[in-house]
């Protein structure tokens, strides 16, 4: 025979479910997305550096060809 839960117990179960769902969302969705964003930002910074290096090399080659 099932015992009817009091309103306090129902409230505590709802809080528990919300905390579990929030923790799962944080661990399985938010954290990996933040890590992926950081990786993409690092790759973007590296590409910006590569572009600046290539532009400097192109300018140097152009000035050497003009000599």
Phi, psi and omega in degrees: 000130183275136177272134178288134181280143177284165181296327178295317179294320177297316179299316180294323177294321178296316178299317179299315180296318179297318179295319179294315179296318179296320178294318178296317179299316181297314184288321189259344181239305187293309183299312178298323178294320178295320177296319179295321178298317179297319178297317180294321178295322178294318178296322179295318178296319178296318178295322176298319177296317178298320179295316180296320179295316180295321179294320178295319178296319179296317179296320180294319179296320180296318181290328178289325179288331180285341182285000000 
